[in-house]
Amino acid sequence: MTTESPPAGGSTETSERVAMRTLNERRRRVVRSVVAVVAVMIAMVILSIMNRDAASIRSCEERMEYARDVLQSRLDKGQPDPTEMPVSGDASEVAIRLRNHVHFNAFYGEQKASATHVGVCCCRRPHSRLFRDGIRHVVVFDAERDRYELLRLTEADFARQAESLRLHVELGE
């Protein structure tokens, strides 16, 4: 029995194929790793933007609830309707942030005699939300119930209702 040695060219060709397969596997691993890192980064950016938007909306809602509560308290005590945000004498952090944040309808006291719902104040600018319409918080006086209410409106709903609420704010500021 004699054994023949493989031709010298076959061994080189086999080693080249093995080297190419190894190189291709490494490339695929690198590409998969890069794709995974990019996907995780995109997900983190989206989550951080959504978290920022939610925090901004919560903060605004707290300020507007404060405004509603102050206005309701004044009404319950029989005090006259204010012609400016009634927090002007309040030095709390919420009051200070509220003054710079809202558009106040100084004429709502006169307007509420002729309408059932009158806008008292609203966010100067809509709060943006990723993949959805921006929203605004609006404090409305409900003359039928003699109560102040806080509404959360999308920018499209606000645009439709702004005239009836008598709030004249530039949309999309």
RAPESUL-V702346 format. One record per residue. N is the residue number from 1. RES is the residue in three letters. PHI is phi in whole degrees, -180 to 180 (* if undefined). PSI is psi in whole degrees, 0 to 359 (none if undefined). NEAR is the number of other ideal C-beta (glycine too) atoms within 12 Angstrom. Layout:
# RAPESUL-V702346
N&RES&PHI&PSI&NEAR, N&RES&PHI&PSI&NEAR
This chain:
# RAPESUL-V702346
1&MET&*&126&3, 2&THR&-118&142&4, 3&THR&-109&135&5, 4&GLU&-97&141&7, 5&SER&-82&146&9, 6&PRO&-65&151&12, 7&PRO&-62&146&10, 8&ALA&-62&326&10, 9&GLY&-69&329&11, 10&GLY&-68&323&13, 11&SER&-67&322&13, 12&THR&-68&318&13, 13&GLU&-64&319&14, 14&THR&-65&316&15, 15&SER&-66&326&15, 16&GLU&-67&319&14, 17&ARG&-64&318&14, 18&VAL&-64&318&14, 19&ALA&-64&319&14, 20&MET&-67&319&14, 21&ARG&-63&317&14, 22&THR&-63&317&14, 23&LEU&-63&318&14, 24&ASN&-66&320&14, 25&GLU&-63&319&14, 26&ARG&-63&318&14, 27&ARG&-61&315&14, 28&ARG&-61&318&14, 29&ARG&-62&318&14, 30&VAL&-63&314&14, 31&VAL&-62&316&14, 32&ARG&-61&318&14, 33&SER&-64&317&14, 34&VAL&-64&315&14, 35&VAL&-62&318&14, 36&ALA&-64&316&14, 37&VAL&-64&316&14, 38&VAL&-64&317&14, 39&ALA&-62&317&14, 40&VAL&-66&320&14, 41&MET&-64&317&14, 42&ILE&-63&316&14, 43&ALA&-62&319&14, 44&MET&-66&320&14, 45&VAL&-64&315&15, 46&ILE&-62&314&16, 47&LEU&-64&321&15, 48&SER&-69&323&15, 49&ILE&-66&316&19, 50&MET&-64&321&19, 51&ASN&-66&318&16, 52&ARG&-61&315&18, 53&ASP&-62&316&24, 54&ALA&-64&319&20, 55&ALA&-66&320&16, 56&SER&-64&319&26, 57&ILE&-67&317&27, 58&ARG&-62&317&18, 59&SER&-63&316&22, 60&CYS&-64&318&36, 61&GLU&-61&320&27, 62&GLU&-63&317&23, 63&ARG&-63&317&36, 64&MET&-71&327&42, 65&GLU&-64&321&23, 66&TYR&-60&313&33, 67&ALA&-60&314&43, 68&ARG&-59&315&33, 69&ASP&-65&321&25, 70&VAL&-65&315&32, 71&LEU&-64&317&40, 72&GLN&-64&320&25, 73&SER&-62&317&19, 74&ARG&-62&318&22, 75&LEU&-64&315&26, 76&ASP&-63&330&13, 77&LYS&-86&357&11, 78&GLY&79&18&9, 79&GLN&-77&153&14, 80&PRO&-69&160&12, 81&ASP&-64&134&26, 82&PRO&-75&154&27, 83&THR&-101&357&15, 84&GLU&-145&171&22, 85&MET&-53&125&35, 86&PRO&-72&9&34, 87&VAL&-97&10&31, 88&SER&-61&330&17, 89&GLY&-90&352&13, 90&ASP&-87&126&20, 91&ALA&-97&11&12, 92&SER&-68&157&17, 93&GLU&-61&321&15, 94&VAL&-63&316&25, 95&ALA&-65&318&23, 96&ILE&-64&315&17, 97&ARG&-67&328&23, 98&LEU&-67&318&38, 99&ARG&-56&321&26, 100&ASN&-85&353&18, 101&HIS&-103&334&30, 102&VAL&-110&156&37, 103&HIS&-101&121&35, 104&PHE&-105&132&33, 105&ASN&-88&97&32, 106&ALA&-66&343&22, 107&PHE&-102&10&23, 108&TYR&-64&329&37, 109&GLY&-61&321&26, 110&GLU&-76&324&16, 111&GLN&-75&334&24, 112&LYS&-70&345&28, 113&ALA&-72&335&13, 114&SER&-112&6&13, 115&ALA&-141&156&24, 116&THR&-85&328&19, 117&HIS&-128&124&27, 118&VAL&-127&131&35, 119&GLY&-72&129&39, 120&VAL&-95&310&45, 121&CYS&-156&160&42, 122&CYS&-151&166&46, 123&CYS&-62&139&40, 124&ARG&-63&320&26, 125&ARG&-125&149&23, 126&PRO&-70&151&33, 127&HIS&-89&125&33, 128&SER&-77&150&24, 129&ARG&-136&134&22, 130&LEU&-64&129&19, 131&PHE&67&7&10, 132&ARG&-140&165&17, 133&ASP&-63&150&21, 134&GLY&-68&161&28, 135&ILE&-128&158&29, 136&ARG&-131&146&43, 137&HIS&-98&137&41, 138&VAL&-132&129&44, 139&VAL&-93&125&44, 140&VAL&-122&140&40, 141&PHE&-94&122&39, 142&ASP&-98&104&26, 143&ALA&-67&329&22, 144&GLU&-66&321&13, 145&ARG&-98&351&14, 146&ASP&58&46&15, 147&ARG&-137&153&22, 148&TYR&-94&138&35, 149&GLU&-126&153&29, 150&LEU&-110&121&31, 151&LEU&-107&146&30, 152&ARG&-116&106&27, 153&LEU&-115&141&31, 154&THR&-68&162&23, 155&GLU&-61&325&29, 156&ALA&-66&316&17, 157&ASP&-65&320&21, 158&PHE&-62&317&36, 159&ALA&-60&320&24, 160&ARG&-71&326&14, 161&GLN&-99&348&24, 162&ALA&-57&318&30, 163&GLU&-66&315&15, 164&SER&-69&331&19, 165&LEU&-84&352&34, 166&ARG&64&37&29, 167&LEU&-107&117&38, 168&HIS&-108&91&20, 169&VAL&-125&143&28, 170&GLU&-67&129&16, 171&LEU&-79&143&26, 172&GLY&71&20&16, 173&GLU&-57&none&16
